[in-house]
């Protein structure tokens, strides 16, 4: 048999190989998948499994495969790839051994195979945002666990007479894997009784009966009670007493109070904190990153610095600004000067004095944090922002950290802690780190393993009973592993009973807690991040007195520590994320689902009060398999993300929500999918989504067929907006009529007036002006009768006035729209109104006014940042203003900046913006007497205008083409172009006053 080259039944490793695994979790997961599924896989299938998010999944796959190929052989043929045939694995050996049936395998072989299991199969390879891979991972783990349970059960029965101690080890393992099966606990009781460990057996009986009753509901457990009744006292002393373990844990706590072996690293970090800049502390889990940051915090505070301390959590990667909010709440902020506190209202709603202070946009968020830092530093103190586990930062938080890091603010220093290998899996954080490296603003501090002498010093508090040399060799210099090994030995475990992994040791420690503390651990681990005491009580169902006593024990035993958990309240967190992971992995899959379902149910009750909790609900509901609640929570969380400009998170939530909705019956699915599709329209680049258009149209038709008026209105609004973004103005107009028909019977007059006006505006844009006037009149009448003035009323009136050439009236109405958009946090309408105001100023040749408006538009567009469409149109408008100004001043236009913006608009395929920009460039080129490029740009604009059926811009483009030919002296060609345009544009929808003026000027220009 081949030697094991890759081990998957626990934490992934390469056995005895000298090569190191790739640090990226996604790449390790890919390697594990190829090692388990030993066949050829198409590259497209692998992309679908592991890269649902990146813009170029093929490139990401090539990069990961190159890292896999560096440690194990790969075979590829065209579009398919697989692991080399000469690679062996423990999973393959397991299946080969158990193939004849577990009962026919010799005991020696069963024992060998049982040793292959070193923890949870495929441990620490979860990738929450890869839905298909996660489903495969859970199913594979369940299958491998069932294999382990079968062989452990067989070993228990074979060894219970001949080797009680070994049988007990296997029986405990079986219970740990599947704790909700009564028979497993019966075997443990019987074997403990046979070993004379009656006190331990009675304690196990009380724990497991309580747990089974709590989880499964039954009050009587006959087999378990018979096993309890059969226990007979023994005079033999029992090992591992609780006082001895508590003493060992106390020694461990004392040892961690110093930063052993990290003097140089701590000095480097302290130097950065004192001098300013950004420090990044890197290392593997358990190596001491958090302890170095804590020690630096203590030194910084002692020197008079103000320290904001937060950390990111894996379960919160779609919670916008989560780590930053936690850091801000780590100090009391209500006592600050009012201006300093008020600037935080967008992030901390509890500080808002009125709802007007809750308006959120990216600029205010970022500037608010910077204002807060300056307010803290007003007295001369420096401020340090310390964030741990930044490999789990969400996209929005990474952007905010980048903003703070690149701002040359002398009062602020940043210190970050990260698991080096997992940075590769978080694109936004990796870009942040690389950007800071390029700017030479980053000081990287890497933590390596401790030496033997340092390990001896670390373990000095445990006494002579702990062999530091042996611990150092087993832990390979990892401080947390060393401390846990020493604590286990001091607590009474014999060397041959010690688990071989850090997570195994942590699990052993948690297992030996007293009942009231141990009962809370699964619930705390399920929550996935720091939590308020009330939240833990609600999800666990513990009575207040039991809750307090249990938490006190967990704090005393070094499992939990005090941590900020929300506005004006403290809570708890695990002392280390590895402790949380050990607690979570000790739970069976059925129990995990029960705990997540309970957490989702409890947190959902508070979503209306705090919308940011919706992402937590989505996380828990997904892991509980509660598809309906998961989809609903994804929609709520995605809407919240849009409001705070966290578009990457909104996009991921919408995708996840749709996957959950797909598991539901048709009627329920459609009702949940409509708001998720709407989020996709706002969060993604709509021009790229033919499929999204088709899906929305089909959903709209379904809703209409079933008489779902609200569903029709919601789906139609999203589809109209999508088509508008894509430049399909007639399509947007058609859908807008459906919206109007659907909302007329609505009960809310505000909604009726708003939607009728929005439909009218869309119809104006496509030249269906008579229908637009009718709908707008209807909307104004509904508003007048009911005393409501929704934001779309002035917006629709302004659009119609601009179409009619009433520019002064249009300007006033667009300014009213802009004011309302600011008041209601309507970022899209605000940017659209600003763009229209810039166009009006350009049409009036008021370059000064246009320039100021364009600057304001650029700021708002950068905050919206919907893949650059609004941003690059704003840049195009600014470049156009500068171009016209240079032509007026010097007669020589500098077209480079505008051409760059136009090229970007081409790249992102935003036709409506591109047509206007091309026509504007052609007009400037004609003014500079450059007919050839003007004709080329106007011709491109005309082709695009025909494609998107924008007749007004088509008329403008045609007039510009005619002028270019006339400027080149080809009057017949110019007249032919005008004649063709006149024939084409006389039938069908109206064209705007501006378009008619351009055509009239082209016709009237003398030869």
N, C-alpha and C positions, 0 to 999 in steps of 0.2 A: 504493500500500500504506500502511496505517495505521502511524503511528509506534509504536515499542515503548513500551507503558505499564508492563509488568511483565516482569521478567527472572527466569527460573527455572532456567537452565542454569548454575548456580553458586549463590552465596549470593543469596537472594531480595532484589530491590530494585526500585524503581519507575523505573529509568532516569533520565531527565532531570527527572522530576517534583520539585517542591519539597516535596511532602507526605512526611512520615516514616511508615514502616511501624509498625504496632502493635508494642510491645515483647514481648508475650506470644508464646512459641514456638507454643503451641497455636493461637492466633489466626492467626499467620503460616501455619501448616500448613493451616488451614482455607482461607485465602485462596489458597494454592498449589493445593490440591485443586480449588477452584472454577475456578481459572484453567486448569488442565489438562483437567479434565472439563467441557467447555463445554456443559452441558445443565442442565435443572431438576432439583434434588435435593429429596427430601422432608426435612422437618425431622427426622423420626424417623430417617431414614438417617444424617443428619449427627450426630445425638446418639449413635447406635450406633457411628459411626466414631471420634468424638473424646472422648466423655464416658461411659466405662463406670463411673466411680467416683462422681461427685457425686450427692447425694441429689436434686438438681433439675437434670437435664441440660438441660431446656428453658430454664431461666433462664440457665445458662452459655452456651448457644448464642445466646440473644438478646444477651447482653453482647458476645460475640465478633463477631456480625454487625454490631452497632452500631459496633465499632472498624473493621471492614472497610469499612463504608459511609462512614466518615469519610475514606477515602483513595481508594476506587474505587466506581463506581456498582453497585448491586445491584438486581435485579429480583425481586419476590416476588409470588406469587399464592396466597393461602390457605396451604396446607401446603407449598408449594414455593418454592425460592429458587435464583437463579443469578446469575452475574456479568453485568454489563451487556454488551450486544452490541457496544458501541463500544470495549471494552477489547481491546487487542492484546497478544500475548505472543511471546517468542522461540521457545517451543515450537511455537506455531501456524505461525510463519514457517518453522521447520525442516521441519515436516511438509509444508507447502505446496511448499517448494523441492524436497524429495526425492520428492514424489509420483510424478513421471514415471519415477523410477529414477535412481540416482546417476550411472550412466554417461552419461546424456543431459543432465546439467546442465552448463552452461558453467563453465570453471575459475574465472572471476572470481566467479561466484555461489557456487561451493563454498567459495572462500576467505572470502567474506563470511559464510556460514553457519558455517564453522568458528570464526570469531572470536566467535560467540555463546556458545560454551562457555567459561566462565570458571572452571571447577572442577567438582566433583562436582554433577551435576544435583540440584536440590532440596536443596542443601547445608544441613546443620545443622537439619533439620526432623524428625529422628527423635523419636518419642514412644513409649518402650518399653512403657508401660502401655496403649496403644491398639492392640490386636493386629490388628484389621482394617485400620486405617489403615497400620500398619507393613508389612503384607503388600502393600497397594497401593503404598506408597512404594518398596519394594524392587523390585517388578515394573516400576514406571514408570521407576525409575533404570536397570534392566537394559535396558529397551527404548530409552531415550534414549542409553545408552552404546553399544548396538549400532548406532544411527544414526551416532554420532560415529565409531565404528571404521570403518564403511563409507565415510564421506566422507574420513577421514584416509587410509585405504588407497588410495582413488582419487587423492587429491592426491599421495601419495608416488610412485605410478607415473607420474603426469603430469609431475611436477616434477623427477624424479631426473636427467634429462639436462640440463634447461635452468636449474635453480636448485637446486643441491645443498644449499645452506644452509637454504633454506626446506623442502625435502623432509626434511632431517634433523630440523628442528623438529617436523614432523608425525609422523615416524617415532618420535621419542622420546615424543610424546604417546600414540601408539597403544600403545607398550610399557608406559607407565605405567598405561593403562587395563586392558590385558589382558596381564599379564606372563608368563602360562603358555603363550603361543603362540610356538613356535619361529620361525615366519616373520617375526614382528615384529622379533625380535632380529637375524635375518639382514639385514633391511633396514637396521637401524642400523649394523651392522658394515660393510656395503657402502658406505653413504653416508659414514661416518667415513673409510673407506679412500679413497674418491674425493676427500674434502676434505683428504687428507694427514695426518689426525690418527690415525696408526697406534697410538701409545702408548695413547691414549684408547680406541681400538677393542679393543686387546688386553685392557685392564683390563675393558672391558665384556664381552668374551667370557668371561673368568674368572668374573666375577660371575654372569652369567646362566646359564652352564653349571652352576655350583654350585647356584644356586637351582632350576633346572629339575630337576636330579637329586634334590635334596632333596625337592621338592614332588611330582614325578611318578614318581620311582623309576627311570626308564630311565638307563642308563649312557652310551649312545651317542646323539649328536645329529648325524647326518651332514650336514645342510644347514648347521648352525652351524659345524661343523668345516671344511667346504669354504670357507665365507666367511672363516674365520680363516686358512686356508692361502693364500688369495688376497691377503692384505694385503701391501703392499710398503712398506718404510721410506721416509720422506720427510725431507728436511733442514729443512723448515719448522718454526719453533718452535711448540710447543703452548701453548694458553692455559689460564688457570685452574689453575695448579699448586697442589698441596696445601699447601705451605708458605705461599703467599700467602693462601690461605683461612684457614689456622690463625691467621695473624697478624691477619687481619681479625676473626676470632671473638674473639681475645684482646682486641682493641680494644673489641669490643662488651661483653665481660665487664667490662672496666675501666669502661666508661661506665655500666653498670647498677649498679656498686658505690655510686654516689651517687644520691640521690633528687632528680633535677633537676626544678625547676619545681613542687615539691610542699611547699615550706616552710610555707605557711599551713595546708594540710591536715594535714601532719605535726604541726604545733604544736597544732592543734585536737584531734587524736587523742591526743597526749601529755597534753593537759590533762584529757581524760576519764579516761585511765589513772591519772593522779595524783589526781584528785578523786573518782573512783568514778562508777558509772553504766554505761550501755551506749552504745557507738558503732557506727554502721553506715556502712561505707565503700562507696559505690556508684559504678558506672561501667561502661562497655562493655568487652568483652574486649580485653586488651592495653593498657588505659589506665593501668595501674600500681597497681591495688588491692593486689595481693600484695606489691609492692615497698614500698608505704607501710606495710603491716602488718609486713613484715620490719624496716623501719627503726624502727618503733615498738617492735618486740620488742627490738632492740638497745639502744635508749634505756632501755626499761623494765628490762632486765637490768642495764644499767650503773648504774641508780639503786637497785638492790637488790631489785627486784621478782622474784617467781618467775613464769615465763611457761609456760603450757600451750598448745601450738600444735597445731592439727589442721585438717583440711579435709575437705569433703564431695566426693564423686565422683558423677558422673551414673550410673555403672554400679552404685552401691551404694545406690540410693534405697529398696531394700527390705531393707537390712541394718540392723537396729535398733541405734541408738546408735553407729554406726560412727565418725562424726567425733569423738564424745566419747571413745570408747575410744582412738582414735589420739592425741588430746590428752593423755590421762592417761599414755599410754606414751611421750610425748615427753620425760619426765624420769624418772630412776631412782626407783622407789617402794619398792624393797625395803629401803632404808635408813631409811625412816620409822619413827616410833614404831609399835608393833604395833597400837594402836587405829586410827591413821590408815590404815595399810595394810589392816587387816582390813575396814574399811568399804567398800573397793573390791572385795572378793572377788566380789560379784554381777556386776560388769562385767569384772573381770580374773581369770579362774579360776586363773591361775598364782599368785595371792597366797593362795589358800585353803589353810588348814592341814588341813582335813578336808572331807568332802563336805557336812557340815551347814552350812558357810559358803557353799555355792553356791546356797542357796535364793534364788530371784529373785521379787521383787514390786516394783511400781512405787514404793511408798513407800520401800522399802529402797534401791532403786536411786538415787532422787533424794536421799534423806537421806544415803546413803553418799558421794555426790559432795560434798555440802555439808560433811559431817564431814571429808572428805579436805582440802578447802580450809581448813577451820579448823585442821586438824593442820599443814598447810604453813605457815599464818600464825601458828603458836604462838609463834614467836620474834620476832614483830613485823613480819615482812615482809608486804607486800601481794601478792595473787595476781591475775594477769591470765589470762583464758581468751580466746585468739584463735582464731577459727574462720573459715576462708576458704571461698568458694564456697558460702555457706549456701543459695543458691537450689536446691541439690540435697540439702538435709537430708531425712532420712526423718521420718515423722510422730512417731515416738517421740523422736528427738533434738530436734525442735522443741519438744515438750512439756517435755523436760528443760531446755532453754535458757530457756524461758519460766519455769519454776519457779525457776531460778537468778537470772534477771533481775528477777523480781518480789519475790524475797526480799531484804529490806533488810540484806544482809550487808556490813558495812563493809570486810571483808578482800578482797572479790572485785570485779573489774572485768571487763566483757565487751567485746570488740571483734570485730565481724563484718564480713566482706567479701562482697559479692554483686554479681552482674550485674543491674543495675536492671530490665531488661526481663523477665528470666526469673522474677522473684519472683511475677508474676501467675499463673504456671503451677503454683505450689506452694502449695496452699491452706493447709496448716498453718503454713508459714513466713510467708505473707502475713498470716494472723491474728495470728501472733506480733508482727510489725512493727506492725500496726495497733493492737494492744493496748498495746504500749510507747509508741506515739505518743500514744494517749489518756491514758495514765498520766503523760505528760511525762517519761519516763525514757530517751528515745532522743535521741541527738545524731547527726544525719545529716550525712555528709561526702561531697559529690559531687565526683568528679574529672572535669574537662573536658579538652579537647585542649590540648597545649602551644602556646605562641606560637612565632613564628619565632626569636626570640632564645633561648628555652629549648631549642628543637630544635637550634640551632647549638651551644649549650653541651653538650647531650647527645652530639652527634656529634663533639666536638672531638678525641677520641682517634683518629679515623679519618684525620686528616690532610687536606691541601688537595685530595686527589683526589676527595673527596665533596662535591657541591654541596648544602649544607644547605637552600638556598631551594627547590631542585627536590624534594628529599626531603620537606620539610615540606608542599609543595603536594600531592605524590602521596599521602602518608600522612595528610593532614588532621589533623596534630598528634597522631596516635596514637604513643606512645613505642615500643612493641614493633615496630610496622610501620616506623617510622623507622629503628630499629636494624637490622632485617633488610634493608631497602633499602640502607642504607649498607654493611652487611657484604657484600651481594651485589655491589655496585659495587667495593668494595675487593678482593673475591675474584676479580675478572676478568670479570664479566658486563657486556656492553655495555648501554647504556640501552635499546636496542630489543629486547634479549633478556630484560628483567626481567619476571617475572610481574606481573600487575596487582592481585593480591590478597595479603593477608598470608599466607593459607594456601598460596597458590602459592609465595611466597618461602620459607616454611618447608619445603615439599616439595622445592624446589630445593636447599636446604641439606642436607637429609637424603640426597638422592640423591648428593651429592658426598662422603659419608663413605667411609672405607675399608671394605673388605669385611667384616672381622670385627665391626666395630661396626654396620654397616648390616644385617647378617644378624640381629642381635638386636632391632632396632627394631620390626619387625612384632609380635613376640611380646610385647614390653613394652607396645606400644600396645593389643594385644588384652586384656591383663589389666585395663586400665581404671582402675587406681588404683595406689597405692604397692605395692611388692612386695619380698619377700625375695629375696636373690640365689639361694638354693636353688630357689625357685619358678620364677624365670626360667630357671635351668639345666634344671629338670625339663621344662618345657613346650617349650623350644627344642631340647632334646636336645644342647646344646653340651657339649663336653668341658670339664672344670674349667679347664684352662689357657686355652682359647679364650674361655671365658666371662669370666674375669677380665680378659684383654687387651681383649676387646670392650667390657666395661663401663667399663674405664679410659679407652678412647678416647672413648666417649660422654660420660663425665663431663668429660674434657678439652675436648671440642668444644662444651660447653654444651648438651647434649641431656638428660642426666640429672643429678640431684643426689642427695645422700645424704638419706634420710628414714627415720623410724621405720617398721618393718614388722612389728611383733609383739613378744611378750614377750622381753625380754633379747636383742634382735637388731636390727641396723640393716638397711636396705635402700635402695631407690632409688625415685625418682619423676621424671617429666619436669619440666624446669625451668618449664614453663608448660603449662596444659591445651591451649592452641592448638597447641603442638608435638606433643602426643599426637594431637590431632585430625588434624593434617596427616599424621602417620605412618599413622594408621588409614585415612584417605581415600585414601592412595596405594595401598592394597592393593586388588586385584580382589576381587569378591564371592566367587569360588571359594576364593581364598586366605584370606579372612576366615573362611569356614566351616571350613576346615581348622584354622586357628589356634584358633578357639573350641572346636572339637571336642576338640582336644588339651588345651586348658586345662581343659575340663569333666572330661575323663578323669583328669587328674592331680589336680585338686582334690577330686574325689569320693573318692579314696582316703583323704583326711584328714577327711572329714565326721564319722566316728565319734569322732575325737579332738576335733574342734572343730565343733560343730553350726552355728555361725554361718557356716561356709563354704558351707553348703547353698544359701544365696541366691546366692552367686557361681556355683555350679555351675548353678543354674537359669538364670541370666543367660546363661552361655556356651552351655549346651546349647540354649537357645531360639534363639540367633543361629546355631548350627551346624545347626539343623534336626533335632536329635536329640530327637524328641518323647518317647520312652520315658524317657530319662534326665532330660529337663526336667520331666516330670510327677512322677517319683520325687523329684527334688530339690526341687520346689515343695512336695511333701507334707512332706519333712523340714524344710525352711525354715519352712513354715507352722506346724508343731508347735513349733519353737523360738520363733517369734514369740509364740505363745500363752503359752509358759512365762514370757516376759518382759513380758507385757501389751501387746505391740505388735499390737493387734487390726487396725488399718488395714492394716498390712503383711501380716498373716496372711490377711486377706480377699482382698487383691490377689493373693497367691501362690496361694491356692486357686482363684481365677478363672483365672489364667494356667495353672495345672496342668490344670484341666479342659479348657481349649482344646487343650492338647497331647495329653491323653488321648483326646480326640475323634478324633484322627488315627490312632489305633492300632486293630488288630483287636479284635473284641468281647471275647474272653476277657482279653486283656492290658489293654484299656481298663477293664474293670470292676474288675480287681484294683487298678489305680492310682487309679481314681476314688473308690472307697469311702473311703480316708483323706482325700481332698480334700473330699468332701462332709461328712465329720465335722468338718473344720476350719471349713467354712462354718457349721455348726450352732453351734460355739463362738464364732466371730468375729463373726457378723452378728446382726441382730435377727430371731430365728426367727419371731416372730408375723406377719411380713410375707411369709412364704415358702410359699405353697401349692404353687408349682412345686417347691420343694426337697423338700417332703414327698412329692410324687408321684414325683420322681426317685429319692429314697431307697427308696421302697416298690418301685418297678420294679427297682432294682438288687438289693435284698434278694431279690426273687422270682427273679431270674436266678441269683443265687448259690445259692439253695436248690435250684433246678431242676438245677443242675450239681453239686450235692453239695459245694460249697465251704463247709465248716463255719466256717473262720476268717472268710471274707467275710460269711457270714450273721451271725455274732456281732458283727462290727464295724459292719456296716450297721444291724443291728437296734438296737444300743446308741445309735448316732447318731440313728436315727429315734425311739426311745423318748424320748431326751432332747429332741429337737425338739418332740414332741407334748406332753411335760410342760411345756415353756416356753410353748407356745401354749395350754395349758389343756385339751388333749384328753386327759384322764386315762384314759378307757376305751381310747382308741387306744394310749396309752402302755402300758397293761396288756396289751393283746393282743400288741403287739410284744415286750414283756418275756417272755412265754411262749415266743416263738420263740427269744429269747436263751437261755433256760433249756434248751430242747430241743437247741440247737446246742452248748452248752458241756459238756453232761454227759459227752460222750465225749472231752473234751480231756485232754491228757496232764498239764497243769499243775494240781495240786490247788488252788493259790492262785487261779488263774483261775476254776476251777469254783466254788469257794466264794464268791468275790467276785461273779460274775455271777448265781449263784442268789440270793444275798442282795439284789442290786440289783433283780432281777425281783420278789422278795418285797416289797420296799419299794414299788415301783410299784403292785403289786396292792393293798397296804394303802391307798394313797392313793385308789383308786377303789372301795374297799369290798369287794373280793373277798378277804375276810379269811381264809376257810377255806383257799383256795388259797395265800394268803400264808403262813399258818402251816405248811403242808406244805413249801413251798419253803424257808422259813427253817430248819425242822427239818433238812431235807436238807443245807442249806449248813453248819449248825452241826456236823452229823455228819462231813461231809467235812473241815472244819477241825480237829475233834477228832482224827480218825484220822491226819491228816497233820501235825499240829502247826502249823497256819497260822491266822492271824487277820487276814484282809484288812480294809481300812477299811470295806467295806460291811456287815460283820457287825454291829458296834455301831450303825451307821446304821440298818439295817433293824430291829434290835431296838428301838431308840429310837422309831422311827416307829410301830411296832406298839404299844409301851407307851403312847405318847401317844394313839393311837386308842382304846385300851382305858381311858384315864383314869388310868393309873398314872403320875402326873406326876413323883413323886420318882425313880422308876426311869428314866423317860424322860429326865429332866434329867441324871442321872449318865451315861447312855449317850450322849446328845448331846455332853456335855463330853468323853467319851472319843473320840467321832468328831472333834470339833474339834481335840483334841490330835494325833490321827493325821493330820488334814488339814494341820496346820501342819508336821508332821514330813515329810510326803511332798509338800509344795508343791501340795496339791490345793485350789486357791482356791475352786472352785465348791462342793465339799462343805463347806468351811469356812464360806462365807457362808450356805449352807442350814442348817447346824447352828446357827449364831448366830441366824438368823431364828427357828428353832424354839424356841431357848432364850428369846428375847424373848417369844414367844407364850405359853410356859409361865409365865414370870414375870408376864405380864399376867393370865393366867387365875387365878394365885394372888394377884393384886392386890398384888404386890411391885414397886411403881413404881421404887424405888431400884435394885434389881437389874436391872429391865428397862431403865432409863436407861443404866446402865453398859454392858450388853450391846449396846444400840442404838448407842451411840457407837462401839464396836469394830466393829460391823457396817457402819456408815457409812464408816469408814476403809477396810475391806476392799472394800466395794462400789464406792467411788470408784476404787480401784486396778483392779478388774475392769473397770468402765466399759463393759459390753456395751450400748452405746446407751442407758444409763440405767435399764434395768429393775430391776436389783438396787439401784442407787443410789436411785432414787425410792421403791422400797418401803422401803428403810432410812429415808429421810426421812419417809415416811408413818408408820412405826412410832415414830420420834422425836416427830413431831407429835402422834401419838395419846397417847403418854405424857405430854407436856406438857398436852394437852387434859384428860386425866383428872386430872392434878395440879391444874390450875386449877379444875376443877369441884369437886374435893374441898376446895380451900382457899377459894374465893370463891363457888362456886355458879353462876358465869357462865362457860361454856366459850368459849374463843377458837378458833373453828373454821377461821379463815383459812388458817393454814399447812397443816393437813391437807387442806383443800379444794384447795389449790394442788397438793399432791403427788398427790391423786387425779386432778386434771385432767391432770397429766403422765402418770399411769398409763393414763388413757383414750387420750391422744394416741399412746402407743407400743403400745397394744393388748395389754397384758399382763393377760389376764382373770383368771388365778388370783390374782395379787397384788391386783387391783382388787376382786374379790369380798370378800376378807378385809377390806380397808380400808373398803369401803362398809358392811359389817356392823358393824365396830368403831365407825365414825362414828355410825351409826344408834343403837347402844346408848348412846353418850355423850349423844346428843340426847334419848333417852328419859329418861336420868337427869336431864337438865336440864329435863324436862317440855316438850319441843318436839316434839310428835307429828307435825306436818305434814312438816317436813323429814326426820324419822326414817322416816316411812312411805315417802317418795319414795326415799330412799337404800336402804332395805331392799328395796323393790320392784325397783329397778334391780339390786341384788345377786342377788335371786331369779331374775330373767330371765337374767342372765349365768351363774348356777350351773346353770340348766337347759341353757343352750347348751353348756356345757363338761362337763355331766353330773357335776357335783360334788354328790352327794346330801347330804353332811354340811353344806356351806355353804348349800345350798338349805333344809335344815331350820332352820338358824340364822336365815336371812333371813325365812322364813315365820313363825317364832316372833316375831321382832321386828315384823313387819307386824301380827300379831295384837295384840301389846302396844300398838302405836300406836293402833289402833282402840279398844281398851279405854280407853286414856288419854283419848281424845276422847269417851268415853261411849257408844260404839256397840258394846255387848256382843254383839248378834246377829251383826254383821259380824265381830267378833273370833272368835266361836265357829265361824262358817262357814269362815273362813280356816284354823283349826286342823283342822276336819273334812276339808277338802280336802287339807291337808298329810298328815294321817294316812292317808288313802286312797292318796295318791300314793306315800308313803314306806314303806308296809308290805310291798310286794313289791319284789323286786330285791335289790341289794347292801346290805350293812349300812351303817349310819351310825355316826359316831364317838360315843364316850361324851359328848363336849362337846355334840354336836348333840342327842343324846337328852335331856340335861339341859335344854337351852334349850326343847325342846318340852314337857317335863314342867312346867317353870316357867310356860310360857304357858298350859297347860291348868289348872294349879292356881291361878293368880292370881284372887282373888275379884273379883266385879263391883264 
